[in-house]
C-alpha cells in the first residue's frame, strides 16, 4: 500500500496509507520555524496492526525531512519511542526527547 503525503499552505500535514474500505493510518506533523517539524500524532487502526505501517510512515517522513534539511521533534509517543529504539537516527532530532519509560 503506497504512502501519500498531504500538506497545507501553513505547514501542517500528514503521511497516510489507505487500506481497502477507506481505513486510514496516518502520522501528522507541523513545521515549526524554517528547519524543524513536530510529529504530533500517529494513528494506526487495527486493520494495519502487525504490518509495520507506523514505522513505514515514520521512515517516509524522515526521508522527506532529511531531503528538506529539517530536524524532527517527536512529541507523538509512538515516534518518540521509535527514536529511542533507533539511536542511529539521532542526527535527525532537533533535540533529545524522552518518553515516560525512557
Residue frames as a rotation matrix with the C-alpha (Angstrom) as fourth column:
UNK 1
0.583 0.813 0.000 0.00
0.813 -0.583 0.000 0.00
0.000 0.000 -1.000 0.00
UNK 2
-0.176 -0.703 0.689 1.53
0.665 -0.601 -0.443 3.32
0.725 0.381 0.573 -1.05
UNK 3
-0.094 0.045 -0.995 2.20
0.861 -0.498 -0.104 6.17
-0.500 -0.866 0.008 1.37
UNK 4
0.184 0.262 0.947 0.82
0.728 -0.684 0.048 9.55
0.661 0.681 -0.316 0.41
UNK 5
-0.639 -0.390 -0.663 1.83
0.723 -0.598 -0.346 12.96
-0.261 -0.700 0.664 1.77
UNK 6
0.337 0.732 0.592 -0.64
0.736 -0.597 0.319 15.81
0.587 0.328 -0.740 2.19
UNK 7
-0.501 -0.508 -0.700 0.34
0.819 -0.540 -0.195 19.30
-0.279 -0.671 0.687 3.35
UNK 8
0.659 0.745 0.104 -1.47
0.748 -0.635 -0.193 22.63
-0.078 0.205 -0.976 3.60
UNK 9
0.403 -0.469 0.786 -0.08
0.333 -0.725 -0.603 26.12
0.853 0.504 -0.136 2.99
UNK 10
0.687 -0.096 0.720 0.54
-0.625 -0.584 0.518 26.60
0.371 -0.806 -0.461 6.73
UNK 11
-0.337 -0.932 -0.137 2.97
-0.751 0.353 -0.558 23.68
0.568 -0.086 -0.818 7.00
UNK 12
-0.166 0.353 0.921 0.58
-0.715 0.600 -0.359 21.21
-0.679 -0.718 0.153 8.62
UNK 13
-0.062 0.120 -0.991 0.43
-0.903 0.416 0.107 17.83
0.425 0.901 0.083 7.02
UNK 14
0.329 0.161 0.931 0.22
-0.619 0.781 0.083 14.10
-0.713 -0.603 0.357 7.25
UNK 15
-0.719 -0.426 -0.549 1.54
-0.674 0.621 0.400 10.91
0.171 0.658 -0.733 5.78
UNK 16
0.051 0.840 0.541 -1.18
-0.786 0.368 -0.497 8.36
-0.617 -0.399 0.678 5.19
UNK 17
-0.969 -0.167 -0.184 -1.89
-0.242 0.808 0.538 4.88
0.059 0.566 -0.823 3.95
UNK 18
-0.043 0.999 0.030 -5.36
-0.985 -0.037 -0.171 3.80
-0.170 -0.037 0.985 2.85
UNK 19
-0.870 -0.086 0.485 -6.47
-0.081 0.996 0.031 0.21
-0.486 -0.012 -0.874 3.23
UNK 20
-0.715 0.699 0.013 -9.41
0.239 0.227 0.944 -1.27
0.657 0.678 -0.329 1.35
UNK 21
0.151 0.862 -0.484 -12.62
0.914 0.065 0.401 0.16
0.377 -0.502 -0.778 2.75
UNK 22
0.335 -0.082 0.939 -11.05
0.074 -0.991 -0.113 3.62
0.939 0.107 -0.326 3.24
UNK 23
0.871 -0.206 -0.446 -9.39
0.471 0.091 0.878 2.73
-0.140 -0.974 0.176 6.55
UNK 24
0.597 -0.645 0.478 -6.58
-0.060 -0.630 -0.775 5.24
0.800 0.434 -0.414 7.03
UNK 25
0.469 -0.606 -0.642 -3.34
0.857 0.139 0.496 5.05
-0.212 -0.783 0.585 9.02
UNK 26
0.660 -0.187 0.728 -1.67
0.267 -0.847 -0.460 8.43
0.702 0.498 -0.509 9.47
UNK 27
-0.055 -0.687 -0.725 1.20
0.971 -0.205 0.121 10.34
-0.232 -0.697 0.678 11.00
UNK 28
0.783 0.418 0.461 0.59
0.519 -0.848 -0.113 14.08
0.344 0.327 -0.880 11.37
UNK 29
-0.228 -0.902 -0.367 3.14
0.955 -0.280 0.094 16.86
-0.187 -0.330 0.925 11.63
UNK 30
0.927 0.363 0.091 3.57
0.374 -0.900 -0.224 20.61
0.000 0.242 -0.970 11.53
UNK 31
0.051 -0.921 0.386 6.51
0.673 -0.254 -0.695 22.75
0.738 0.295 0.607 10.53
UNK 32
0.875 0.082 -0.476 8.00
0.421 -0.614 0.667 24.93
-0.238 -0.785 -0.572 13.21
UNK 33
0.228 -0.794 -0.563 10.48
-0.312 -0.608 0.730 27.51
-0.922 0.009 -0.386 12.05
UNK 34
0.385 -0.138 -0.913 12.38
-0.918 -0.164 -0.362 27.14
-0.100 0.977 -0.190 8.81
UNK 35
-0.240 -0.673 -0.699 14.16
-0.724 0.604 -0.332 23.91
0.646 0.427 -0.633 9.61
UNK 36
-0.949 -0.031 0.314 12.18
-0.253 0.671 -0.697 21.83
-0.189 -0.741 -0.644 12.10
UNK 37
-0.201 0.948 -0.246 8.99
-0.545 0.100 0.832 19.82
0.814 0.302 0.497 12.18
UNK 38
-0.584 0.158 0.797 6.97
-0.748 0.277 -0.603 18.36
-0.316 -0.948 -0.043 15.01
UNK 39
-0.610 0.483 -0.628 5.47
0.001 0.793 0.609 14.88
0.792 0.372 -0.484 14.73
UNK 40
-0.657 0.371 0.656 2.35
-0.743 -0.466 -0.480 15.29
0.128 -0.803 0.582 16.84
UNK 41
0.162 0.789 0.593 0.21
-0.741 0.494 -0.455 12.21
-0.652 -0.366 0.664 16.23
UNK 42
-0.797 -0.253 -0.549 0.28
-0.555 0.665 0.499 8.69
0.239 0.702 -0.670 14.82
UNK 43
0.040 0.839 0.543 -2.81
-0.744 0.388 -0.544 6.56
-0.667 -0.383 0.639 14.39
UNK 44
-0.764 -0.260 -0.591 -2.68
-0.581 0.677 0.453 3.02
0.282 0.689 -0.668 13.07
UNK 45
0.210 0.946 0.246 -6.10
-0.977 0.200 0.068 1.33
0.015 -0.255 0.967 13.10
UNK 46
0.151 -0.080 0.985 -6.45
-0.462 0.876 0.142 -2.36
-0.874 -0.476 0.095 13.91
UNK 47
0.959 0.261 0.107 -6.64
-0.023 0.452 -0.892 -3.19
-0.281 0.853 0.440 10.19
UNK 48
0.602 -0.795 -0.073 -2.93
-0.420 -0.237 -0.876 -2.29
0.680 0.558 -0.476 9.98
UNK 49
0.577 -0.390 0.718 -1.70
-0.748 0.100 0.656 -3.89
-0.327 -0.916 -0.234 13.21
UNK 50
0.386 -0.532 0.754 1.37
0.067 0.831 0.552 -6.06
-0.920 -0.163 0.356 12.76
UNK 51
0.792 -0.023 0.610 2.16
0.605 0.153 -0.781 -4.73
-0.075 0.988 0.135 9.29
UNK 52
-0.239 -0.937 -0.254 4.87
0.882 -0.319 0.346 -2.22
-0.406 -0.142 0.903 10.22
UNK 53
0.296 0.458 0.838 2.76
0.822 -0.568 0.020 0.62
0.486 0.684 -0.545 8.83
UNK 54
0.963 0.057 -0.265 3.58
0.208 -0.780 0.590 3.06
-0.173 -0.623 -0.763 11.65
UNK 55
0.149 -0.986 -0.076 7.30
0.297 -0.028 0.954 2.56
-0.943 -0.165 0.289 11.10
UNK 56
-0.228 -0.165 0.960 6.88
0.970 0.046 0.238 2.93
-0.084 0.985 0.150 7.32
UNK 57
0.747 0.551 0.373 5.10
0.567 -0.820 0.077 6.25
0.348 0.154 -0.925 7.85
UNK 58
0.794 -0.492 -0.356 7.91
0.038 -0.545 0.838 7.46
-0.606 -0.679 -0.414 10.11
UNK 59
-0.137 -0.907 0.397 10.62
0.593 0.246 0.766 6.40
-0.793 0.341 0.505 7.67
UNK 60
0.090 0.237 0.967 8.92
0.951 -0.309 -0.013 8.27
0.296 0.921 -0.253 4.82
UNK 61
0.962 0.271 0.033 8.61
0.242 -0.901 0.360 11.38
0.127 -0.339 -0.932 6.97
UNK 62
0.492 -0.847 -0.202 12.28
0.156 -0.143 0.977 11.12
-0.857 -0.512 0.062 7.97
UNK 63
-0.203 -0.575 0.792 13.42
0.898 0.212 0.385 10.74
-0.389 0.790 0.474 4.36
UNK 64
0.411 0.425 0.806 11.49
0.728 -0.685 -0.010 13.84
0.548 0.591 -0.591 3.32
UNK 65
0.976 -0.074 -0.203 12.71
0.093 -0.700 0.708 15.80
-0.194 -0.710 -0.677 6.36
UNK 66
0.152 -0.985 0.084 16.30
0.477 0.148 0.866 14.88
-0.866 -0.092 0.492 5.56
UNK 67
-0.180 -0.177 0.968 15.87
0.983 -0.075 0.169 15.93
0.043 0.981 0.187 1.92
UNK 68
0.578 0.508 0.638 14.36
0.479 -0.845 0.239 19.25
0.661 0.167 -0.732 3.06
UNK 69
-0.450 -0.860 0.241 17.08
0.216 -0.367 -0.905 19.90
0.867 -0.355 0.351 5.66
UNK 70
0.259 0.644 0.720 14.67
-0.653 -0.432 0.622 19.66
0.712 -0.631 0.308 8.61
UNK 71
-0.910 -0.410 -0.062 15.20
-0.192 0.549 -0.814 18.29
0.368 -0.729 -0.578 12.10
UNK 72
-0.075 0.915 -0.396 12.43
0.093 0.402 0.911 16.43
0.993 0.032 -0.115 13.93
UNK 73
-0.760 0.044 0.648 10.76
-0.642 -0.199 -0.740 16.99
0.096 -0.979 0.179 17.29
UNK 74
-0.504 0.570 -0.649 8.80
0.042 0.767 0.641 13.80
0.863 0.296 -0.411 18.03
UNK 75
-0.682 0.313 0.661 6.14
-0.730 -0.322 -0.602 14.67
0.024 -0.894 0.448 20.61
UNK 76
0.455 0.777 -0.434 3.96
-0.752 0.597 0.279 11.77
0.476 0.200 0.856 19.47
UNK 77
0.369 -0.320 0.872 4.62
-0.725 0.487 0.486 8.87
-0.581 -0.812 -0.052 21.87
UNK 78
0.861 -0.049 0.507 5.00
0.289 0.866 -0.407 6.34
-0.420 0.497 0.760 19.03
UNK 79
0.755 -0.592 0.283 7.54
0.103 -0.319 -0.942 8.46
0.648 0.740 -0.179 17.14
UNK 80
0.382 -0.622 0.684 9.45
-0.886 -0.457 0.080 9.34
0.263 -0.636 -0.725 20.32
UNK 81
0.561 -0.133 0.817 9.66
-0.396 0.824 0.406 5.65
-0.727 -0.551 0.409 21.26
UNK 82
0.905 -0.237 0.354 10.96
0.426 0.544 -0.723 4.75
-0.021 0.805 0.593 17.78
UNK 83
0.557 -0.742 0.373 13.71
-0.356 -0.619 -0.700 7.37
0.751 0.257 -0.609 18.06
UNK 84
0.337 -0.428 0.838 14.70
-0.908 0.089 0.410 5.88
-0.251 -0.899 -0.358 21.42
UNK 85
0.700 -0.010 0.714 14.84
0.019 1.000 -0.004 2.41
-0.713 0.016 0.700 19.87
UNK 86
0.627 -0.442 0.641 16.93
0.767 0.208 -0.607 3.65
0.135 0.873 0.469 16.95
UNK 87
0.490 -0.489 -0.722 19.83
0.294 -0.687 0.665 5.75
-0.821 -0.538 -0.192 18.28
UNK 88
-0.501 -0.683 0.532 21.29
0.722 0.010 0.692 5.73
-0.478 0.730 0.488 14.76
UNK 89
0.131 0.636 0.761 18.53
0.869 -0.442 0.220 8.22
0.476 0.632 -0.611 13.85
UNK 90
0.268 0.028 -0.963 19.69
0.822 -0.528 0.214 10.77
-0.502 -0.849 -0.165 16.44
UNK 91
-0.794 -0.607 -0.036 21.12
0.487 -0.669 0.561 13.04
-0.365 0.428 0.827 13.75
UNK 92
-0.493 0.701 0.514 17.53
0.510 -0.246 0.824 13.76
0.705 0.669 -0.237 12.69
UNK 93
0.283 0.643 -0.712 16.45
0.951 -0.091 0.296 15.03
0.125 -0.761 -0.637 16.12
UNK 94
0.400 -0.082 0.913 16.20
0.019 -0.995 -0.098 18.73
0.916 0.056 -0.397 16.88
UNK 95
-0.360 -0.511 0.780 16.89
-0.870 -0.118 -0.479 17.69
0.337 -0.851 -0.402 20.48
UNK 96
-0.867 -0.041 -0.497 16.53
0.066 0.979 -0.195 14.56
0.494 -0.202 -0.846 22.57
UNK 97
-0.037 0.915 0.402 13.04
-0.893 -0.211 0.398 13.62
0.449 -0.344 0.825 23.70
UNK 98
-0.968 -0.246 -0.044 12.43
-0.190 0.839 -0.510 11.01
0.163 -0.485 -0.859 26.39
UNK 99
-0.018 0.970 -0.243 9.22
-0.210 0.234 0.949 9.04
0.978 0.068 0.200 26.81
UNK 100
0.567 0.324 0.757 7.90
-0.780 -0.086 0.620 8.14
0.266 -0.942 0.204 30.26
UNK 101
0.985 -0.153 0.081 9.66
0.121 0.943 0.311 4.80
-0.124 -0.297 0.947 30.09
UNK 102
0.565 -0.796 0.217 12.98
0.524 0.143 -0.840 6.28
0.638 0.588 0.498 28.93
